[in-house]
């Protein structure tokens, strides 16, 4: 298949490109700039997903067999600071992609990279399935929930092969330090090098489901190959960890004992992401988590040191 990746120049886009190429697919990209285009991309088109005409032109030029939609604003703090920009990018941008495919490539498979945050804070610790109601908290989660439901509506209303992947937090080497794991790794690496002595943190008691980005992009590839139209799929590790455990594990790998200082600007009330039931993606594609989080953290720390 020719697979179009929107937001191809980002962290996940690089891993997804390698995953698709290794499976024998051809990859085309759409992004704001070409400066960070992954190797092996067959065709690259420059543009914004907020520009509907540009999106239609890109889809017409590429004629993809499938599209994996990564482009958007993925940082919850950015949503609090710039809500209008986040809503426009994540909701209207998704609408532009869906409309372009409906008009220029109606037979193409479409996968939206959604998020586990659409479920909000779970009412109980029982695993959450895809049929659970969406209770998004915050502008980021609201924008992704709207894009998620819109994608499923296009499958129903226009018989498009559209799907969503509700992925839990994922990390790996090369992720931006706006996110908690690489932020911790950078500070631990500086501490190990004797450059810092204090680690500034938010709430270490919050719990998140973290997984390796390579597990996530493998799920995306399997879904675009064999996922079922009109379905939402959970993609997650089977359990959660404390954010503090991540810091402790990174410090243990580096052999340092950091001095902890709570940064009020980073502190949020203690919360938990849901434990997701992944039986549906297991059944439809055979996907299961393969990478241990401790080994992923070791690789992220190594990248922060180089």
C-alpha positions in Angstrom: 0.0 0.0 0.0 0.9 3.6 -0.4 0.4 5.0 3.1 0.1 8.7 3.7 1.3 9.9 7.1 0.2 13.3 8.3 2.6 14.9 10.7 5.3 12.6 9.4 8.2 14.7 10.7 7.3 14.3 14.3 8.5 11.8 16.9 5.9 9.1 16.1 6.1 9.7 12.4 9.8 8.6 12.2 9.1 5.4 14.0 5.9 4.7 12.0 7.8 5.3 8.7 10.4 2.7 9.6 7.6 0.3 10.7 5.7 0.6 7.4 8.8 0.4 5.2 10.0 -2.7 7.0 6.6 -4.3 6.3 6.9 -3.6 2.5 4.6 -0.5 2.3 5.4 2.7 0.5 5.3 5.9 2.5 4.2 9.4 1.6 4.2 12.4 4.0 2.4 15.6 4.7 3.8 18.1 7.1 4.4 21.8 7.7 8.0 21.5 6.6 10.3 19.0 4.8 13.2 19.6 7.2 12.6 16.6 9.3 11.3 14.1 6.7 12.2 10.5 7.6 14.4 8.5 5.2 12.7 6.3 2.6 9.7 8.6 2.1 8.5 8.2 -1.5 6.7 11.6 -1.8 6.5 14.6 0.5 4.0 17.4 0.3 4.3 20.5 2.4 1.2 22.1 4.0 -1.0 22.6 7.0 -3.9 20.4 8.0 -5.8 23.6 8.8 -5.7 24.5 5.0 -8.5 22.5 3.5 -7.5 23.3 -0.1 -3.9 22.2 0.5 -5.0 19.0 2.1 -7.2 18.1 -0.9 -4.3 18.9 -3.2 -1.9 16.7 -1.3 -4.4 13.7 -1.3 -5.0 14.2 -5.0 -1.3 14.2 -5.7 -0.4 11.2 -3.6 -3.5 9.0 -4.3 -2.9 7.0 -1.1 -4.3 3.6 -0.4 -4.3 4.4 3.3 -3.7 7.4 5.6 -2.5 7.4 9.2 -3.3 10.8 10.7 -0.7 11.9 13.3 -0.7 15.6 12.7 -2.1 17.8 15.4 -1.2 19.4 18.7 -0.4 16.6 21.3 0.5 18.6 24.4 -2.2 19.1 27.0 -0.5 22.3 28.4 -0.6 23.8 24.9 -4.4 23.3 24.9 -4.7 25.3 28.1 -2.6 28.1 26.7 -4.0 28.1 23.2 -7.4 26.5 23.2 -8.6 28.0 19.9 -5.5 26.8 18.0 -5.8 23.3 19.5 -9.5 22.9 18.7 -8.9 24.2 15.1 -5.9 22.0 14.5 -7.2 18.8 16.0 -10.8 19.0 15.0 -11.0 21.0 11.8 -7.7 19.5 10.6 -9.1 16.0 11.0 -12.2 17.1 9.1 -10.1 18.4 6.2 -8.2 15.0 6.0 -11.5 13.0 6.0 -13.1 15.3 3.4 -10.1 15.1 1.2 -10.1 11.3 1.3 -13.8 11.1 0.7 -13.4 13.3 -2.4 -10.1 12.1 -3.8 -9.5 8.7 -2.4 -12.8 7.2 -1.1 -11.5 3.7 -1.0 -8.5 4.5 1.2 -8.2 3.2 4.7 -8.0 5.9 7.4 -6.6 5.6 11.0 -6.8 8.5 13.4 -4.2 8.5 16.2 -6.6 9.3 19.0 -5.7 9.0 22.7 -6.7 7.2 25.9 -7.4 10.6 27.4 -10.8 10.6 25.6 -12.0 8.3 28.4 -11.2 10.8 31.2 -10.5 9.7 34.7 -11.9 6.1 35.2 -14.7 5.7 37.7 -13.1 2.4 38.8 -10.0 0.3 38.2 -11.7 -2.2 35.9 -10.3 -2.2 32.4 -12.1 0.2 30.0 -13.3 -1.1 26.7 -14.0 0.8 23.5 -17.7 1.0 24.2 -17.2 3.0 27.4 -18.6 6.5 27.3 -16.1 9.3 26.5 -15.5 11.7 29.4 -12.7 13.9 28.2 -11.1 16.3 30.7 -9.4 19.4 29.3 -9.2 21.0 25.9 -6.7 18.5 24.5 -8.9 15.5 25.4 -12.0 17.3 24.2 -10.4 18.0 20.8 -9.3 14.4 20.4 -12.7 13.1 21.5 -14.4 15.2 18.9 -11.9 14.1 16.1 -12.4 10.5 17.3 -16.2 10.6 17.1 -16.1 12.4 13.8 -13.9 9.7 12.3 -16.3 7.0 13.3 -19.2 9.1 12.0 -17.5 9.2 8.6 -17.3 5.4 8.6 -21.0 5.2 9.3 -22.3 8.1 7.1 -20.1 7.6 4.1 -19.0 4.0 4.3 -15.4 5.0 4.6 -12.9 2.5 6.0 -12.2 4.8 8.9 -10.9 3.8 12.4 -9.5 5.3 15.5 -6.6 4.1 17.8 -7.0 5.2 21.4 -3.4 5.0 22.4 -2.0 5.3 25.9 1.1 7.4 26.7 4.1 6.3 24.6 7.7 7.3 24.7 11.1 6.4 23.2 14.4 7.9 22.1 14.0 11.3 20.3 10.8 12.4 22.0 10.5 16.1 22.8 11.4 17.1 26.4 8.0 18.8 26.7 6.9 15.3 27.7 7.6 13.8 31.1 9.8 10.8 30.3 12.4 12.6 28.1 12.2 15.6 30.5 13.2 13.4 33.4 15.9 11.6 31.3 17.5 14.9 30.3 17.7 16.0 33.9 19.0 12.7 35.1 21.6 12.7 32.4 22.7 16.2 33.4 22.8 15.1 37.0 25.0 12.1 36.1 27.3 14.4 34.2 27.7 16.7 37.2 25.8 19.6 35.6 22.7 19.6 37.8 21.9 18.6 41.3 18.2 19.2 41.6 15.4 17.6 39.6 12.3 19.8 39.2 9.1 17.8 39.0 5.3 18.0 39.0 3.1 15.5 40.8 5.0 12.2 41.1 1.9 10.3 42.5 -0.1 10.5 39.3 -0.4 7.2 37.5 -0.1 6.7 33.7 0.0 3.7 31.3 3.2 4.1 29.4 4.5 2.0 26.5 7.2 2.0 23.9 6.5 4.0 20.7 7.5 1.0 18.7 4.6 -1.0 20.1 2.3 1.8 19.2 3.4 2.2 15.6 3.2 -1.6 15.1 -0.4 -1.4 16.3 -1.0 1.4 13.8 0.5 -0.6 11.0 -1.5 -3.7 11.9 -4.7 -1.7 12.1 -4.2 -0.1 8.7 -3.6 -3.6 7.3 -6.4 -5.5 9.0 -8.5 -3.3 11.3 -12.2 -3.2 10.8 -14.0 -0.1 9.4 -15.9 2.0 11.9 -14.1 0.6 15.0 -12.2 2.3 17.8 -9.3 0.3 19.1 -7.5 0.7 22.5 -3.7 0.5 22.3 -2.1 0.3 25.8 0.1 -1.6 28.2 -1.9 -3.9 30.6 -1.1 -1.7 33.7 -0.2 1.7 35.0 2.9 3.1 36.8 3.5 6.0 39.1 5.2 8.9 37.4 7.6 8.8 40.4 8.5 5.2 39.4 9.7 6.5 36.1 12.0 9.0 37.8 13.3 6.4 40.2 14.0 3.9 37.5 15.9 6.4 35.4 17.9 7.5 38.4 18.7 3.8 39.2 19.9 3.1 35.7 22.1 6.2 35.9 23.3 5.3 39.4 22.4 8.7 40.9 20.2 10.0 43.7 18.6 13.2 42.7 17.4 16.0 45.0 13.7 16.5 44.2 12.1 20.0 44.0 8.4 20.4 43.2 7.8 23.0 40.5 4.4 24.6 41.2 4.1 25.4 37.4 4.3 21.7 36.7 2.2 20.4 39.6 -1.3 19.0 38.8 -3.7 17.2 41.2 -3.1 13.5 41.5 -4.9 11.6 38.7 -4.9 8.3 36.8 -5.3 7.4 33.2 -7.6 4.4 32.7 -6.4 0.8 32.3 -7.5 -0.1 28.8 -9.0 -3.4 27.6 -7.0 -4.3 24.5 -9.0 -7.5 23.7 -10.4 -6.1 20.5 -7.1 -5.2 18.8 -5.6 -8.5 20.0 -8.5 -10.3 18.3 -8.6 -8.4 15.1 -4.9 -8.0 14.5 -2.9 -10.2 16.9 -1.2 -7.2 18.4 0.3 -7.4 21.9 2.8 -5.3 23.8 6.4 -6.5 23.2 8.7 -3.9 24.8 9.3 -3.8 28.5 9.0 -0.2 29.8 12.3 -0.5 31.8 14.2 -1.2 28.6 12.5 1.7 26.9 13.6 4.0 29.7 17.1 2.7 29.4 17.1 3.7 25.7 15.6 7.1 26.4 18.3 7.8 29.0 21.0 6.7 26.6 19.7 9.1 23.9 19.6 11.9 26.5 23.3 11.3 27.2 24.4 11.5 23.6 
